[in-house]
Amino acid sequence: MAQQSAYTEDNIRSLDWKEHIRMRPGMYIGKLGDGSSADDGIYILIKEVLDNCIDEFVMGAGKTIEVSVQDNRVIVRDYGRGIPLGKVVDVVSKMNTGGKYDTRAFKKSVGLNGVGTKAVNALSTFFRVESTRDGKSKSAEFETGNLVNEELLDETSRRRGTKVTFIPDDSIFKKYKYRHEYIIKMIKNYVYLNPGLTMIFNGEKYFSENGLKDLLEDTTNTEDMLYPIIHLRGDDIEVAITHSKTQYSEEYHSFVNGQNTTQGGTHLAAFRESLVRTIRDFYGKNYDASDIRKSIIAAISIKVMEPVFESQTKTKLGSTDMGGNLPTVRTYINDFLGRYLDNFLHKNADVAEAIQRKIMQAERERKELSGIRKLAKDRAKKANLHNKKLRDCRAHLGDLKNDRRLETTLFITEGDSASGSITKSRDVNTQAVFSLKGKPLNSYGMSKKIVYENEEFNLLQAALNIEESLADLRYNNIVIATDADVDGMHIRLLLITFFLQFFPELIKEGHLYILQTPLFRVRDKKETIYCYSEQERRDAIEKLRGKPEITRFKGLGEISPDEFKYFIGDDIRLDPVMLDKATSIEELLSFYMGKNTPNRQEFIIKNLKVELDTVEDLESVGEE
């Protein structure tokens, strides 16, 4: 029998605040990541600091917030009231210290629990806070949460407010890099939700006149909209609604007290329900809820007193009450839409007619698809029992209590050898693999029917669980993993076409990526370097000197599972697939998959990360 180890008072120790944050960073800032995903921790660090600045603006203190990101140094400056000078150190380094426990001062605050800036401090190699008020200034500097310097200026001409500078710790955030696109999206969300606020990022100004209307116009090309945006505002609520001409599923942007609740919550559920009720009442017809909401693009923002979220990163609202003397969230939203949306539809007959036509079209399509959908679902159920295409992982995006749900990844790969290498080297807790058999079908210009008729697409849709909406998406990251050659590029284009055609919101919400894989391995007896470009290969040869052994990888199948684990682990390199709002989805699809082969060949030549022997190699790309 195994000997039990002693369990005494010596086994029990209390971690101080910074040790706990550094040991369990995921509890405070979600996933770590390298910056290739918008919900990586390095962006949450910026958000935590910004939330405090926004709370100052909401309280009527300071109309401008400046953000600068140069390499990995972040500076955030507001012109609010400034932290009380005697509490500057405590506010960023003592748990349960903050000004937001007094609800009179911060009635509808975001950063309610006083953890945010402490987490930023603990997870940064350098952290400096400086507060200016009443003509005096106090600053404090920290390294990984340890105070190393503080200074008080009894006289200063600096404008009042708070300035925070930090550099994330690269021993926690491995090989990270800030992508400015994600920071700009975050900043835009802040200005949409706070009319009158000016934010400056690296010298560029951001300001919104029309709140959520501007948000929808920024995320969707107006040519893809069925009718102009319906924009409604109340005391503690704002909504913007339109329907898409091109996408099939529902797309929502939801916010509570300026917080982007990416997982929705009670307010989003109430909005979806109230929308259906209001539309049914207006037309006097009991339309199916899915037909009413099909292709909808909407945003909702509400303000709640002392909101309760389901996790520290505040991505899902749990509160059922608005607070104060107001009714429940559900009743409040229902009453608002029942009155204001109904009024709008009565006054705007052309929009009301367009919505009704869309609903009736959705009803026809649903009925046409019902038979084939049932067959496809039965096929998918049978396949799920022995689905050779999907090797699933244990955690999923919907597991809100799972610390690693944001790391969940589905690799879409082609061919048995590549699938085998990824499957053997993956992390079975968070990484799943879906194997394609050869090139997928070119779905350009086809209807949703093809998703059910084509077994591969049907199984992919079932694996992702996105048939009805993104709300049930099972993986946070969908990664196309194909060879870095002409065929690989073509498969990539065909898959991007599939997602653009049927699930563009997956791309809009930043879930789709391309896996970068090394083109060369350069090694000597002491060191191995994997190179992702010709330049990296030259640098590696120079570094190792002598005559290192150079291997060229022609496909993923040539990389052994032992090596593959390096490319899908901590050092994974991902390129996010992003939509440019200036281009409509229709234009994008016709460029990639329409009848313009020479343009497409030119695009592929410029973007293919591999040296091709001849341009003729590309002749077949995109013509199938």
Secondary structure, 3 states (H helix, E strand, C coil): CCCCCCCCHHHCCCCCHHHHHHHCHHHHHCCCCCCCCCCCHHHHHHHHHHHHHHHHHHCCCCCEEEEEEECCEEEEEECCCCCCHHHHHHHHHCCCCCCCCCCCCCCCCCCCCCCHHHHHHHCEEEEEEEEEECCEEEEEEEECCEEEEEEEECCCCCCCEEEEEEEECCCCCCCCCCCHHHHHHHHHHHHHHCCCCEEEECCEEECCCCCHHHHHHHHCCHHHECCCCEEEECCCEEEEEEEECCCCCEEEEEEECCEECCCCEHHHHHHHHHHHHHHHHHHCCCCCHHHHHCCEEEEEEECCCCCCECCCCCCCECCCECCCCCCEHHHHHHHHHHHHHHHHHHHCHHHHHHHHHHHHHHHHHHHHHHHHHHHHHHHHHHHHHCCCCEECCCCCCCCCCCCCHHHCEEEEEECHHHHHHHHHHCCCCCEEEEEECCCCCCCCCCCCHHHHHCHHHHHHHHHHCCCCEHHHCCCCEEEEECCCCHHHHHHHHHHHHHHHHHCHHHHHCCCEEEECCCCEEEECCCCEEEECCHHHHHHHHHHHCCCCEEEECCCHHHCCHHHHHHHCCCCCCEEECCCCCCCCHHHHHHHHHCCCHHHHHHHHHHHCCCCCCCHHHHCCCCCC
